[in-house]
Amino acid sequence: MPRKLKTGKIKLKTHKATSKRFRLSGSGVLMRTKGGKSHLRRRTPKRTKALFTEMVPVEGEKIQKRIKRLAPNMKSD
């Protein structure tokens, strides 16, 4: 018996690692988290550790295009 042919569009799936690392701001600017927050922070000053929590805007049109392709349904936070 032949297989049933699928009709319609392919469902878009979000790349989960990308959606966890990047956010859209209220004005639509793509923001990223800073790296180096997970370990080897025992001797770093509190001020430096506090700077890791900030989100920084993503620069570069090609990178923004790639992120939007990986996470098409990204919502602002």
Order of alpha helices (4+ residues) and beta strands (2+ residues): alpha-beta-beta-alpha-beta-alpha
